[in-house]
Amino acid sequence: VQLQASGGGLVQAGGSLRLSCAASGRTFSRYAAGWFRQAPGKEREFVAAISWSYSTNYGDFVKGRFTISRDNAKNTVFLQLNSLKPEDTAVYYCAAVYGYSSSYYAEKSQEYDYWGQGTQVTVSS
């Protein structure tokens, strides 16, 4: 599976962005997907995950501001970022792993087998 993340950019605090992760190479509908982020000098952090049956989970810091979704017909996973804060500034990475059960999703980066190249999100104050 090859993943291509896009949609990052520069936005003011309180603004929104929609990140996309396009998958190719396999039948993506049976893969769980996730988003992680990494800010300079910090460890990679779990943001959100979605199973291939659309179950979702979020990092504690999200607090209802972000929404993960997927369109299996388009082999794409999305991350809607709302109410952005300067501390959300980071490179955002999408990842995928085969979902052996419909409800499976992963929160740990080491559980994922495939990674996109990352897209930069910068939030100005």
Buried (B, 14 or more C-beta within 10 A) or exposed (E): BEBBBBBBEEBEEEBEBBBBBBBEEBEBBEBBBBBBBBBEEEEBBBBBBBBBEEBEBBBEBBEEBBBBBBEBEEBBBBBBBEEBEEEBBBBBBBBBBBBEEEEBBBBEBEBBEBBBEBBEBBBEE
